[in-house]
Amino acid sequence: MDLAVIWNKFAEHLQSFEGIEDYEMKKIAGIPFIYINADLTKEEIENSIKRATAKSMRGKRLHSETVYVRRREEYYVYRHRFYVPQEKMFCCGNLCVDCIRLRG
């Protein structure tokens, strides 16, 4: 799965929301940060991020994580990432609740 496509969809959805003036994604030391300039409160920005994330991940087996970092001048800075969930691929014999053998 190419996460670049997911990031592009995320950017399109986020910029389509009313109140979001500017969006920029930077990777610093391999960690993606998003910079958002908006005429919204912090809570409204976070709701917009959640909605854009949900729309861009629809139909995919992905998870996301968003962490507020700081406010820099007119930008809100968040650490945001998409990741593939780790799942067990074999039975280890420990009678785990999420054992691969119990899938239907």
HELIX and SHEET records of a PDB file:
HELIX    1   1 LEU A    3  SER A   16  1                                  14    
HELIX    2   2 LYS A   42  MET A   57  1                                  16    
HELIX    3   3 ILE A  100  LEU A  102  5                                   3    
SHEET    1   A 4 ILE A  20  ILE A  28  0                                        
SHEET    2   A 4 ILE A  31  ALA A  38 -1                                        
SHEET    3   A 4 TYR A  75  TYR A  83 -1                                        
SHEET    4   A 4 HIS A  63  ARG A  72 -1                                        
END                                                                             
